[in-house]
Amino acid sequence: MKYFKKYLFSILIFFFFFGNIYFIITGVSVSKQIHEYEVNEEKYQEENTILETEVSKISSLQYASSMSASLTIDKEINPIYLNNAPFALNR
């Protein structure tokens, strides 16, 4: 019984030692993956801000006026509204 306890204790120490080594190795690999995700997130945030500025430039009135000038659209067109009865009913 004494030898059994002695071997059992040494076997448990052996498993705890290698179990801790396993958890340390997996923790390091998980931390590498987390770091890669953080780097990718920073890249995506930079790309997102660039795309937001491009969209705001395209949706601005200055962009529309510059495009109309480059396409030689100089006349202002009077819109015809369909909520007026004579236009809707052809009178």
N, C-alpha and C positions, 0 to 999 in steps of 0.2 A: 504494500500500500504506500509505503514511503517512496519507493522508486516511481510508482505510478504518479504520485503528486509531483515529484521532481520533473519527470518527463512531460507531464501535462503542463506544468508551469513553463518549461522551456519551449514547448510547442506553441503555447499561447503567445509568448513573447515573440517567437519567430513570425507568427501570423500577424500580430500587431505591427511589427517592424516593417514587413513587406506591404502590409495594408496601408500604412502611412506613406510609404514611398509611392505606391500606386496612386493615392489621392493627391499627392504633391504633383506627380507627373500629369495627371488629368487636369488638375487646376491650372498648371502652366499652359497646357494646350488650349483650355477654354479661355484663358486670359489673352492668348494670342488671337483667337477668333474674335473676341470682344474688341480688341484693339483694331483689327481689320475692319470691323463694322463701324467703329467710330471714325476711322479714316475715310471710309466710303461715305458716311453720313456728312462729313465736312465737305467732301467733293460735291455731293448732291445739293447741299445748301448753297454753295458757290454757284453751281450751275443754275439753280432755281432763281437766285437773285439776278443773274445775267438774263435769264429768260423773262423774268418779270419786268425788267427795265426795257427789254425789246418790245414786249407786248404793250407797255404803257406808251412807248414812242409810236408804235403803229396805230394805236387807238386814239391818239391825240389829234386835235384839229389842225395843228401845224403840219403834221404828216399828210393829212388829207389835202391841205392847201398846196403843199409842195408837189404832191402827186398831180393835182389838177393843173398846176403850172407846167409841170413837165409833160403833161399830155395835151397841153394847149387848150384847156377848157377855161375860157375866160368869161363866158356869158353866165349870168345868173338865171336860172330857170324858175318861173313862177309855178308853184305846185298847183295841181287841180285836186280839190278835195271832193270826195264822194259823199260827204255828208250834206251837201247842198242838193236840194231836190231837182233843180233844173239840169244839173249835170248828170245826176243819177237816172233821171227819166228821159233824157234827151229832149228837153223842151227848149 
